[in-house]
Amino acid sequence: MTLARSTILTVPRPTKLVLGIALCVATLAAVSVLANLGAGPFAHPQSGAAQAARVGQDKPVRRTSHGMTAAWVREENAKPGTDQWHITGHQVPRAIEGYADQVSAQQGGAVGLHVSTVATTFRVEAYRMGWYGGLQGRLVWTSPELPGAVESSPTIDPITNMVESQWPTTLAVRITSAWTPGDYLLKLVGDAGQASYVPLTVRDDASRATYLVQNSVTTWQAYNLWGGYDLYQGGTGTVSTYAHRSRVVSFDRPYDFGFGEGAADFLGNELPMVSQMESESLDVTYSTDVDTARAPQILRRHRVFISLGHDEYWSSTMRRGAIDAIAHGVNLMFLGANAIFRHIRFESSPLGPYRHQIDYKVASEDPLYGIDNAEVTSDWPSPPDPRPESTIIGNMYDCNPVNAPMVVSDSASWAFAGTGLAQGDHLDGLVGSEYDRYMPSLPGPQDMQILAHSPVTCHGRPDHSDMTYYTDPSGAGVFATGTNLWVAFLGRGCPPAITTTVAGTTSSCAGDAARQVTNNVLAAFGDGPSGRAHPSQTNWQTVLGSGGYSPPAATGPQELLPPSSATTVPPYVTNPPSVTVPPYTAIPRYRRTSPPYLGPPYLGPPYVSTVPRYRYPTTTSTAPTIPPRRYPPTTTSSSTSSPAG
């Protein structure tokens, strides 16, 4: 349409007839584009960095059986890939490690890297992660060799047990147009083979892509035990307890090497979905949950919002953004379990806003208790202001750990088309380790369609996991797998002849089925509000039985964003002027004589509680009559525990 308008303006002294003909041609061209994109408020204009790649394409966004595709994604993944992004060889934790001063950046910005290493020199290799013929990575940029230095030990806040580093900026990386928006791993490589990752999301705030994928960096940080403390445990020496956990965690520190070699949860719980979407050339863009907290209205710009394998930690603005998106017809996919369970809020660090993540878990410990209960960081289902995740997702987190087959309960659903699955078929090992289930007595949708209903046993208690789907009056659809393992299974291959029948129960390879169901949902959701073509078929009474359930509690007023926020995107945190530099800047270093900080020894597998999970409260809570505790207990108690997850 721009080209047609430009042509009209360059015609010298056109007659009314010529102008009329040209205007008709331009109008028909616009109608044709809208027809290809999908008319109405869910049409997709070209956006951001993808726009240049789409010039000359008759159909920049095209519908396929797997979803809405984009030419730029196909062209990007046709570029040469490499497997050199993998870390190989013997690695000593903390021999090289680092963190970025932002969790995400846009083209034209710069990212400061803070690196500590025993290596004499090191380099940074930037890999964009996707499909690339199955290699999953493409080398985009490499720094020159830079001098290494061992940086100082972190500080540990005596009140909140927050671990934070104050390392100088080692180099600053300009995010040029060569950095196609997407998920990146910055691989730190020492001269003696030392290696670790720093994850980074390159986002496009102007994007109106069909699919928005959210990287769950707040959950990564919650489980980051670098320095000996995370939001679940902490301590000194060989003693680490829940009572001594951090109440605040900082992004100003590396991810522990034992946590995805510095990539945190990205490799296991996110990359398989990223790879699948890009293998299908889907019209996708990426951001982080910090970006959702900063500008929740961005969700409205897309047809589908995708939460990945473990997306547990949400702030109030993130939650309001999801509710608001549903009200505006945006479909939501929750491809994990335990999402929106922990309530967090943010504060600034020396590097900028949204760098301190606050989560006391125990309401009475939070300084805001009795002052601003809506922002108290107890779990979302818990007092003093309970707002369970069921009001958004439909199902609700219940327990862990489990490992069980997923059992199909509605094989006639469009979600199972092309899978060959029949009623009662089992998908071995697909449910675990955390799971969600639908509880109709809780606040949330009542038009629930249970697609899979899977028996489990957790801590000796029989229970079940549910894969669910419901549609909102806006037309938006919400799909939830009810299991942590869904995304991980997307990356698993299936041998031939994978269907077996034992004692009348048919078991199928879960990987193939998960991929097909995911494609079906992506295709249906990519068309716009899925309730138009696929209204939920309520069946929970049949699947669960209708006895024993009380009416749902009132959910209160909808937490919608103001209408004006749809077009107002606040600027992201900008680097200080010293970080606006050429593609790289080597900063003069001096070598410290102190050894690298190693922290306490590895303490075994992640904490698993034997305490039953929180249940939706039936009573309210009042503020204490004494000042709230603002600090962790000073005594060591291995018996103090909290639900894991």
C-alpha positions as CSV (number, residue, x, y, z in Angstrom):
1,M,0.0,0.0,0.0
2,T,2.9,2.3,0.7
3,L,4.3,1.7,-2.8
4,A,0.9,2.5,-4.4
5,R,0.6,5.7,-2.5
6,S,4.1,6.7,-3.4
7,T,3.3,6.1,-7.1
8,I,0.2,8.4,-6.9
9,L,2.2,11.2,-5.3
10,T,4.9,11.1,-8.1
11,V,2.4,11.4,-11.0
12,P,2.8,15.0,-12.3
13,R,-0.4,17.0,-12.3
14,P,-2.7,13.9,-12.5
15,T,-6.3,14.2,-13.7
16,K,-9.1,13.3,-11.4
17,L,-9.7,10.2,-13.5
18,V,-6.1,9.0,-13.1
19,L,-6.2,9.8,-9.4
20,G,-9.4,7.8,-9.1
21,I,-8.0,4.8,-10.9
22,A,-4.8,4.9,-8.8
23,L,-6.8,5.1,-5.6
24,C,-8.9,2.1,-6.6
25,V,-5.7,0.1,-7.4
26,A,-4.3,1.0,-4.0
27,T,-7.5,0.1,-2.2
28,L,-7.7,-3.3,-3.9
29,A,-4.1,-3.9,-3.0
30,A,-4.8,-3.1,0.6
31,V,-7.8,-5.4,0.7
32,S,-5.7,-8.2,-0.8
33,V,-3.1,-7.8,1.9
34,L,-5.8,-7.8,4.6
35,A,-7.3,-10.9,3.1
36,N,-3.9,-12.7,3.3
37,L,-3.3,-11.5,6.9
38,G,-6.7,-12.0,8.3
39,A,-9.1,-9.0,8.5
40,G,-10.3,-7.2,11.5
41,P,-8.5,-6.2,14.7
42,F,-6.3,-9.3,14.5
43,A,-4.7,-8.4,11.1
44,H,-0.9,-8.5,11.2
45,P,1.0,-5.6,9.8
46,Q,4.6,-6.1,9.1
47,S,6.8,-5.3,12.1
48,G,10.2,-4.3,13.4
49,A,13.3,-6.1,12.1
50,A,11.2,-8.6,10.2
51,Q,9.8,-5.9,7.9
52,A,12.9,-5.7,5.7
53,A,13.0,-9.4,5.3
54,R,9.4,-9.4,4.2
55,V,9.7,-6.8,1.4
56,G,8.8,-8.3,-1.9
57,Q,6.8,-11.2,-0.4
58,D,3.3,-11.4,-1.7
59,K,2.1,-13.1,1.5
60,P,4.5,-12.1,4.3
61,V,2.3,-14.1,6.8
62,R,0.7,-17.3,5.5
63,R,-1.6,-19.8,7.1
64,T,-0.5,-23.5,7.1
65,S,-1.7,-26.6,8.8
66,H,0.9,-25.9,11.6
67,G,0.1,-22.2,12.1
68,M,0.8,-18.8,10.7
69,T,4.2,-18.7,9.0
70,A,6.5,-15.8,8.1
71,A,9.0,-15.6,5.3
72,W,11.7,-14.0,7.4
73,V,11.7,-17.0,9.9
74,R,12.0,-19.4,7.0
75,E,14.9,-17.4,5.5
76,E,16.6,-17.0,8.9
77,N,16.6,-20.8,9.5
78,A,17.8,-21.5,6.0
79,K,21.1,-19.9,7.0
80,P,24.0,-22.2,7.9
81,G,23.7,-23.6,11.4
82,T,26.3,-25.1,13.7
83,D,26.5,-27.3,16.8
84,Q,29.5,-25.5,18.1
85,W,27.2,-23.7,20.6
86,H,27.4,-26.9,22.7
87,I,29.8,-26.9,25.7
88,T,32.1,-29.9,25.5
89,G,35.0,-31.2,27.4
90,H,35.8,-31.3,31.1
91,Q,34.5,-28.1,32.7
92,V,35.3,-26.7,36.2
93,P,32.4,-24.7,37.6
94,R,33.1,-21.0,37.8
95,A,36.3,-21.2,35.8
96,I,34.5,-18.7,33.5
97,E,31.2,-17.1,34.2
98,G,29.3,-13.9,33.6
99,Y,26.0,-12.0,33.5
100,A,24.4,-9.4,31.3
101,D,23.2,-6.0,32.5
102,Q,19.8,-6.7,30.8
103,V,17.8,-9.8,30.3
104,S,16.7,-8.6,26.8
105,A,17.7,-5.9,24.3
106,Q,16.6,-4.5,21.0
107,Q,18.5,-3.8,17.8
108,G,20.4,-0.6,18.1
109,G,20.9,-1.1,21.8
110,A,24.0,-2.3,23.7
111,V,24.4,-5.0,26.4
112,G,27.1,-4.8,29.0
113,L,28.7,-8.1,30.0
114,H,30.4,-8.7,33.3
115,V,32.8,-11.6,33.2
116,S,35.0,-13.3,35.7
117,T,37.5,-16.0,34.7
118,V,40.7,-17.8,35.5
119,A,41.6,-17.8,31.8
120,T,44.3,-15.5,30.6
121,T,42.1,-14.4,27.7
122,F,38.6,-15.3,26.5
123,R,36.2,-14.5,23.8
124,V,32.4,-14.3,23.4
125,E,30.5,-16.2,20.8
126,A,26.8,-15.1,20.2
127,Y,24.5,-17.9,18.9
128,R,20.9,-17.3,17.8
129,M,18.9,-20.4,18.8
130,G,16.3,-21.9,16.5
131,W,16.1,-24.8,14.1
132,Y,18.8,-24.4,11.5
133,G,18.4,-27.9,10.0
134,G,18.3,-29.5,13.4
135,L,21.6,-27.9,14.6
136,Q,19.6,-25.4,16.6
137,G,22.2,-22.6,16.6
138,R,23.7,-20.0,14.3
139,L,26.9,-18.1,15.0
140,V,26.0,-14.4,14.7
141,W,29.0,-12.6,16.2
142,T,32.4,-13.3,17.8
143,S,34.4,-10.9,19.9
144,P,38.1,-10.6,19.7
145,E,40.2,-12.2,22.4
146,L,39.9,-10.2,25.6
147,P,42.0,-10.1,28.8
148,G,40.6,-12.3,31.6
149,A,40.4,-11.4,35.3
150,V,39.1,-13.0,38.4
151,E,36.5,-10.7,40.0
152,S,35.6,-10.2,43.6
153,S,33.3,-12.3,45.7
154,P,29.7,-11.2,45.8
155,T,28.0,-9.5,48.7
156,I,25.3,-11.2,50.7
157,D,22.7,-8.9,52.2
158,P,22.3,-9.7,55.9
159,I,18.6,-9.0,56.0
160,T,17.3,-10.7,52.8
161,N,20.2,-13.1,52.0
162,M,20.4,-11.5,48.5
163,V,23.5,-12.5,46.7
164,E,24.8,-9.8,44.3
165,S,28.0,-9.1,42.4
166,Q,29.5,-5.7,41.7
167,W,31.8,-6.7,38.8
168,P,32.9,-4.0,36.4
169,T,31.7,-4.1,32.8
170,T,34.1,-6.3,30.8
171,L,32.8,-5.4,27.4
172,A,29.7,-3.9,25.8
173,V,28.1,-5.5,22.8
174,R,26.2,-3.5,20.3
175,I,23.0,-5.3,19.1
176,T,23.2,-4.5,15.4
177,S,20.8,-5.4,12.6
178,A,22.7,-8.7,12.2
179,W,21.1,-9.8,15.5
180,T,17.8,-11.1,14.2
181,P,15.2,-11.0,17.1
182,G,15.2,-14.2,19.0
183,D,16.7,-16.2,21.8
184,Y,20.5,-16.1,22.1
185,L,23.2,-17.9,24.1
186,L,26.4,-15.9,24.6
187,K,29.1,-18.5,25.0
188,L,32.0,-17.4,27.1
189,V,35.1,-19.3,25.9
190,G,38.5,-19.2,27.8
191,D,41.9,-19.8,26.2
192,A,42.2,-23.2,27.9
193,G,38.7,-24.4,26.8
194,Q,36.7,-23.0,29.8
195,A,33.1,-22.3,28.8
196,S,29.8,-21.2,30.1
197,Y,26.7,-19.4,28.8
198,V,25.0,-16.1,29.4
199,P,21.4,-16.1,28.0
200,L,20.0,-13.1,26.2
201,T,16.7,-12.3,24.4
202,V,16.7,-10.0,21.5
203,R,13.2,-8.6,21.3
204,D,11.2,-6.4,18.9
205,D,8.9,-4.1,20.8
206,A,7.2,-3.0,17.5
207,S,6.4,-6.5,16.5
208,R,2.9,-7.6,15.8
209,A,3.9,-11.2,15.1
210,T,1.2,-13.9,15.4
211,Y,3.0,-15.7,18.3
212,L,4.7,-14.1,21.3
213,V,7.0,-16.5,23.3
214,Q,7.9,-15.5,26.8
215,N,11.2,-16.6,28.3
216,S,10.8,-17.3,32.0
217,V,13.8,-15.5,33.4
218,T,12.1,-14.7,36.7
219,T,11.7,-18.5,37.4
220,W,15.3,-19.1,36.3
221,Q,16.5,-16.5,38.8
222,A,14.4,-18.0,41.6
223,Y,16.2,-21.3,41.2
224,N,19.7,-19.8,40.7
225,L,21.8,-21.1,43.6
226,W,24.9,-19.1,42.5
227,G,26.6,-17.8,45.6
228,G,24.9,-20.3,47.9
229,Y,21.4,-18.8,48.0
230,D,18.2,-18.9,46.0
231,L,14.5,-18.5,46.8
232,Y,14.3,-22.1,48.2
233,Q,17.5,-22.6,50.2
234,G,20.6,-20.9,51.6
235,G,23.3,-21.1,54.2
236,T,26.9,-21.3,54.8
237,G,29.3,-24.3,54.8
238,T,27.5,-27.6,54.4
239,V,24.2,-26.4,55.9
240,S,21.5,-25.1,53.6
241,T,17.9,-24.7,54.7
242,Y,14.6,-23.2,53.5
243,A,14.7,-20.9,56.6
244,H,17.9,-19.3,55.3
245,R,16.7,-18.9,51.7
246,S,17.0,-15.5,49.9
247,R,13.9,-13.3,50.2
248,V,15.3,-11.2,47.3
249,V,17.4,-12.5,44.4
250,S,19.4,-10.3,42.0
251,F,20.0,-10.5,38.3
252,D,23.4,-9.0,38.9
253,R,25.1,-12.4,39.2
254,P,25.7,-15.3,36.9
255,Y,23.5,-18.4,36.7
256,D,25.1,-21.3,38.5
257,F,27.1,-23.6,36.2
258,G,25.1,-26.6,37.5
259,F,22.0,-24.9,36.2
260,G,22.1,-25.4,32.4
261,E,25.9,-24.5,32.3
262,G,24.8,-20.9,32.9
263,A,21.8,-21.1,30.5
264,A,19.5,-21.8,33.4
265,D,16.3,-23.5,32.3
266,F,16.4,-22.4,28.7
267,L,17.9,-25.6,27.2
268,G,15.5,-28.1,28.8
269,N,12.3,-26.2,29.3
270,E,12.3,-23.7,26.4
271,L,14.6,-24.5,23.5
272,P,12.6,-27.5,22.2
273,M,9.5,-25.3,21.7
274,V,11.6,-22.5,20.1
275,S,13.2,-25.1,17.8
276,Q,9.9,-26.6,16.8
277,M,8.3,-23.2,16.0
278,E,11.2,-22.1,13.9
279,S,11.4,-25.4,12.1
280,E,7.8,-24.7,10.9
281,S,8.8,-21.0,10.0
282,L,6.1,-19.7,12.3
283,D,5.5,-16.0,12.7
284,V,7.1,-15.6,16.1
285,T,8.7,-13.0,18.3
286,Y,10.3,-13.3,21.7
287,S,10.4,-11.4,25.0
288,T,10.9,-12.2,28.7
289,D,8.6,-12.1,31.7
290,V,10.5,-9.0,32.9
291,D,9.4,-7.3,29.6
292,T,5.8,-8.5,30.3
293,A,6.0,-6.8,33.8
294,R,7.4,-3.6,32.2
295,A,4.9,-3.3,29.4
296,P,2.0,-5.9,29.8
297,Q,-0.1,-4.2,27.1
298,I,2.3,-5.6,24.5
299,L,0.5,-8.9,24.8
300,R,-2.5,-7.3,23.0
301,R,-0.4,-6.9,19.8
302,H,-0.3,-10.6,19.2
303,R,-2.8,-13.4,18.6
304,V,-1.1,-15.9,20.8
305,F,0.9,-15.6,24.0
306,I,3.0,-18.7,24.9
307,S,4.2,-19.6,28.4
308,L,6.8,-22.3,28.3
309,G,7.7,-25.3,30.5
310,H,8.3,-23.7,33.9
311,D,6.8,-20.2,34.3
312,E,6.2,-20.0,38.1
313,Y,7.1,-16.5,39.2
314,W,4.7,-13.6,38.1
315,S,4.3,-10.0,39.2
316,S,1.0,-8.2,39.5
317,T,1.5,-6.4,36.2
318,M,2.2,-9.6,34.4
319,R,-1.0,-11.1,35.8
320,R,-3.0,-8.1,34.8
321,G,-1.5,-8.2,31.4
322,A,-2.6,-11.8,30.9
323,I,-6.2,-11.1,32.1
324,D,-6.3,-8.0,29.9
325,A,-5.0,-10.0,26.8
326,I,-7.7,-12.6,27.3
327,A,-10.4,-9.9,27.5
328,H,-9.1,-8.6,24.1
329,G,-9.3,-11.9,22.4
330,V,-5.6,-13.0,22.7
331,N,-5.2,-16.8,23.0
332,L,-2.9,-18.1,25.7
333,M,-0.9,-21.3,25.7
334,F,0.5,-22.7,29.0
335,L,3.0,-25.5,28.0
336,G,4.0,-26.4,31.5
337,A,2.7,-26.6,35.0
338,N,3.0,-24.5,38.1
339,A,2.7,-21.2,36.2
340,I,1.6,-18.0,37.9
341,F,2.0,-19.6,41.4
342,R,4.6,-17.4,43.1
343,H,3.9,-13.7,43.5
344,I,6.9,-11.4,43.0
345,R,7.6,-7.7,42.7
346,F,10.6,-5.9,41.4
347,E,13.1,-3.2,42.6
348,S,16.1,-1.7,41.0
349,S,19.7,-2.8,41.4
350,P,22.8,-0.6,40.7
351,L,22.5,-1.7,37.1
352,G,18.9,-0.5,36.6
353,P,15.2,-1.3,37.2
354,Y,13.7,-4.8,37.3
355,R,17.0,-6.3,38.6
356,H,15.9,-7.3,42.1
357,Q,13.2,-9.9,42.4
358,I,11.3,-10.0,45.7
359,D,9.6,-13.1,47.0
360,Y,9.2,-13.6,50.8
361,K,6.8,-16.6,50.3
362,V,5.7,-16.2,54.0
363,A,3.2,-13.2,54.1
364,S,4.1,-12.1,57.6
365,E,7.8,-11.7,56.7
366,D,7.0,-9.2,53.9
367,P,7.4,-5.6,54.9
368,L,4.2,-4.7,52.9
369,Y,2.0,-7.1,55.0
370,G,-0.8,-5.1,56.4
371,I,0.3,-2.0,54.4
372,D,-0.3,-3.1,50.8
373,N,-1.6,-6.6,50.9
374,A,-2.2,-6.7,47.1
375,E,1.6,-6.6,46.7
376,V,2.6,-9.0,49.5
377,T,4.6,-11.8,48.0
378,S,2.9,-14.8,49.4
379,D,1.9,-17.4,46.8
380,W,-0.9,-16.2,44.5
381,P,-3.5,-18.7,45.9
382,S,-2.7,-17.7,49.5
383,P,-3.7,-14.9,51.9
384,P,-3.7,-12.0,52.5
385,D,-5.0,-11.3,49.0
386,P,-5.6,-14.7,47.3
387,R,-5.9,-14.7,43.5
388,P,-5.3,-18.3,42.4
389,E,-3.9,-19.0,38.9
390,S,-7.0,-21.0,38.0
391,T,-8.8,-17.7,37.2
392,I,-6.4,-17.3,34.2
393,I,-5.1,-20.8,33.3
394,G,-8.2,-22.7,34.2
395,N,-6.4,-25.5,36.0
396,M,-4.2,-25.1,39.1
397,Y,-0.9,-26.3,40.5
398,D,-1.2,-29.2,43.0
399,C,1.9,-31.3,43.8
400,N,5.3,-32.7,42.9
401,P,7.2,-34.9,42.1
402,V,5.4,-37.4,40.0
403,N,6.1,-39.3,36.8
404,A,3.1,-40.9,35.1
405,P,1.5,-41.4,31.6
406,M,-0.9,-38.8,30.2
407,V,-4.3,-40.4,29.6
408,V,-6.5,-39.1,26.8
409,S,-10.0,-38.2,28.0
410,D,-11.4,-36.4,24.9
411,S,-9.9,-38.0,21.8
412,A,-12.6,-36.4,19.6
413,S,-11.2,-32.9,20.3
414,W,-9.7,-30.9,17.4
415,A,-6.5,-30.7,19.6
416,F,-5.9,-34.5,19.0
417,A,-6.5,-34.4,15.2
418,G,-3.8,-36.3,13.3
419,T,-2.4,-38.0,16.4
420,G,-4.2,-41.3,15.9
421,L,-4.9,-41.3,19.6
422,A,-8.1,-43.0,21.0
423,Q,-10.0,-42.5,24.2
424,G,-8.0,-43.8,27.1
425,D,-4.7,-44.0,25.3
426,H,-1.6,-43.4,27.4
427,L,1.4,-41.2,26.6
428,D,4.1,-42.7,28.7
429,G,6.1,-40.5,31.1
430,L,4.5,-37.2,29.9
431,V,3.1,-36.1,33.3
432,G,5.7,-34.8,35.7
433,S,7.4,-33.7,37.8
434,E,5.0,-30.9,38.7
435,Y,1.4,-31.0,37.6
436,D,-1.8,-29.0,37.5
437,R,-5.4,-30.1,37.8
438,Y,-8.8,-28.6,37.3
439,M,-10.8,-27.9,40.5
440,P,-14.2,-26.6,39.6
441,S,-14.8,-25.4,43.2
442,L,-12.2,-22.8,42.8
443,P,-12.5,-19.4,41.0
444,G,-12.1,-19.8,37.3
445,P,-13.9,-20.9,34.1
446,Q,-16.8,-23.3,34.3
447,D,-16.9,-24.1,30.5
448,M,-13.8,-26.4,31.0
449,Q,-13.0,-29.1,28.5
450,I,-10.7,-31.7,29.9
451,L,-8.6,-33.1,27.1
452,A,-6.5,-35.5,29.2
453,H,-7.2,-36.8,32.7
454,S,-4.2,-38.6,34.2
455,P,-4.1,-40.5,37.5
456,V,-1.0,-39.8,39.6
457,T,0.2,-40.5,43.1
458,C,2.1,-37.7,44.9
459,H,3.5,-38.2,48.4
460,G,1.3,-41.2,48.7
461,R,-1.9,-39.3,47.9
462,P,-3.9,-40.4,44.8
463,D,-4.6,-37.4,42.5
464,H,-4.8,-36.5,38.8
465,S,-3.3,-34.1,36.3
466,D,-5.5,-32.4,33.7
467,M,-4.8,-31.0,30.2
468,T,-7.4,-28.4,29.7
469,Y,-9.0,-25.9,27.3
470,Y,-11.6,-23.2,27.8
471,T,-12.9,-20.2,25.8
472,D,-13.6,-16.8,27.2
473,P,-16.6,-14.6,26.2
474,S,-14.1,-12.5,24.2
475,G,-13.5,-15.5,22.0
476,A,-10.0,-16.1,23.4
477,G,-8.9,-19.7,24.1
478,V,-6.7,-20.8,26.9
479,F,-4.9,-24.2,26.5
480,A,-2.9,-25.7,29.4
481,T,-0.9,-29.0,29.3
482,G,-1.0,-29.5,33.1
483,T,2.6,-31.0,33.1
484,N,6.1,-29.6,33.4
485,L,7.5,-32.1,30.9
486,W,5.5,-31.1,27.8
487,V,8.2,-28.8,26.2
488,A,11.0,-31.3,27.0
489,F,9.1,-34.0,25.2
490,L,8.9,-31.8,22.1
491,G,12.6,-32.4,21.6
492,R,12.4,-36.2,22.0
493,G,12.4,-38.5,18.9
494,C,10.3,-41.6,18.6
495,P,11.4,-45.0,17.3
496,P,9.4,-46.9,14.7
497,A,6.5,-49.0,15.9
498,I,6.0,-47.0,19.0
499,T,2.4,-48.0,19.7
500,T,1.9,-50.9,22.0
501,T,-1.1,-52.5,23.7
502,V,-0.8,-54.1,27.1
503,A,-3.8,-55.4,29.0
504,G,-6.1,-53.4,26.8
505,T,-4.3,-50.1,27.3
506,T,-2.6,-48.5,24.3
507,S,0.6,-46.6,24.9
508,S,2.1,-44.2,22.3
509,C,5.3,-42.3,22.0
510,A,4.7,-39.1,23.8
511,G,7.1,-37.0,21.7
512,D,5.2,-37.4,18.4
513,A,1.8,-36.8,20.1
514,A,3.0,-33.7,21.9
515,R,4.4,-32.2,18.7
516,Q,1.2,-32.8,16.8
517,V,-1.1,-31.5,19.6
518,T,1.2,-28.4,19.8
519,N,0.9,-27.8,16.1
520,N,-2.9,-28.2,16.2
521,V,-3.2,-25.6,18.9
522,L,-0.7,-23.2,17.2
523,A,-2.7,-23.5,14.0
524,A,-6.1,-22.9,15.7
525,F,-4.8,-20.1,17.9
526,G,-3.0,-18.4,15.0
527,D,-6.3,-17.8,13.2
528,G,-7.4,-15.4,16.0
529,P,-9.7,-15.9,19.0
530,S,-10.1,-19.7,18.9
531,G,-13.5,-19.6,20.5
532,R,-14.9,-18.5,17.1
533,A,-14.1,-21.8,15.4
534,H,-13.4,-24.0,18.5
535,P,-15.7,-23.1,21.4
536,S,-14.8,-25.2,24.4
537,Q,-17.0,-28.3,24.8
538,T,-17.7,-28.5,28.6
539,N,-17.1,-32.0,29.8
540,W,-15.6,-31.7,33.3
541,Q,-18.7,-33.0,34.9
542,T,-18.4,-36.2,32.9
543,V,-14.7,-36.6,33.4
544,L,-14.6,-35.7,37.1
545,G,-18.1,-36.5,38.2
546,S,-20.4,-33.6,39.3
547,G,-20.8,-34.5,43.0
548,G,-19.1,-32.8,45.8
549,Y,-18.3,-29.5,44.2
550,S,-19.4,-26.2,45.5
551,P,-20.1,-23.2,43.3
552,P,-17.0,-21.2,42.5
553,A,-16.1,-18.2,44.6
554,A,-16.6,-14.7,43.2
555,T,-13.4,-13.6,41.3
556,G,-14.0,-9.9,41.9
557,P,-13.6,-7.1,39.3
558,Q,-11.6,-7.8,36.2
559,E,-8.1,-6.4,36.4
560,L,-8.0,-4.8,33.0
561,L,-5.4,-2.4,31.8
562,P,-6.6,1.1,30.8
563,P,-7.6,1.3,27.1
564,S,-4.9,3.9,26.4
565,S,-2.2,1.5,27.4
566,A,-2.7,-0.5,24.2
567,T,-0.5,2.0,22.3
568,T,1.7,3.2,25.1
569,V,4.9,1.3,25.5
570,P,7.3,2.7,28.1
571,P,10.9,2.9,27.1
572,Y,13.1,0.1,28.2
573,V,16.0,0.5,30.6
574,T,18.8,2.2,28.6
575,N,22.4,1.7,29.3
576,P,24.5,4.5,30.8
577,P,26.2,6.6,28.1
578,S,29.4,4.7,28.6
579,V,27.8,1.5,27.3
580,T,26.7,3.0,24.0
581,V,29.8,1.9,22.1
582,P,31.0,0.3,18.9
583,P,30.3,-3.5,18.4
584,Y,32.6,-4.3,21.3
585,T,34.7,-2.4,23.7
586,A,37.5,-4.0,25.7
587,I,37.9,-2.2,29.0
588,P,41.4,-2.1,30.6
589,R,41.6,-4.8,33.2
590,Y,43.9,-5.7,36.0
591,R,44.4,-9.2,37.3
592,R,43.3,-9.9,40.9
593,T,45.3,-12.2,43.0
594,S,42.3,-13.6,44.9
595,P,40.8,-16.9,43.8
596,P,37.4,-17.0,42.1
597,Y,34.4,-17.2,44.5
598,L,33.3,-20.8,44.7
599,G,30.6,-20.6,47.4
600,P,29.4,-23.7,49.3
601,P,29.8,-27.2,47.9
602,Y,27.0,-28.7,45.8
603,L,24.2,-29.8,48.1
604,G,22.5,-32.5,46.0
605,P,19.3,-32.4,44.0
606,P,16.8,-29.5,44.3
607,Y,14.8,-29.3,47.5
608,V,11.7,-31.5,47.5
609,S,9.3,-31.0,50.3
610,T,7.3,-33.7,52.1
611,V,4.8,-31.1,53.2
612,P,1.4,-31.1,51.3
613,R,1.0,-28.2,48.9
614,Y,-0.9,-25.1,49.7
615,R,-4.6,-25.3,49.2
616,Y,-6.8,-22.4,48.3
617,P,-7.6,-20.8,51.6
618,T,-11.1,-20.9,53.1
619,T,-10.4,-18.2,55.7
620,T,-9.1,-14.7,55.5
621,S,-6.1,-13.3,57.3
622,T,-5.6,-10.0,59.2
623,A,-2.4,-8.1,59.7
624,P,-0.3,-9.0,62.7
625,T,-0.4,-6.7,65.8
626,I,3.4,-6.7,65.9
627,P,5.8,-5.3,63.3
628,P,6.3,-7.8,60.5
629,R,9.6,-9.7,60.3
630,R,12.0,-8.1,57.8
631,Y,14.8,-10.6,58.0
632,P,15.4,-14.4,57.8
633,P,15.6,-16.4,61.0
634,T,19.1,-16.5,62.5
635,T,18.8,-20.0,63.8
636,T,19.5,-23.1,61.7
637,S,16.6,-25.5,61.4
638,S,16.5,-28.3,59.0
639,S,12.9,-29.1,59.9
640,T,11.6,-25.8,58.6
641,S,10.3,-26.5,55.1
642,S,8.2,-25.1,52.3
643,P,6.4,-26.6,49.4
644,A,8.8,-27.1,46.5
645,G,8.0,-25.8,43.0
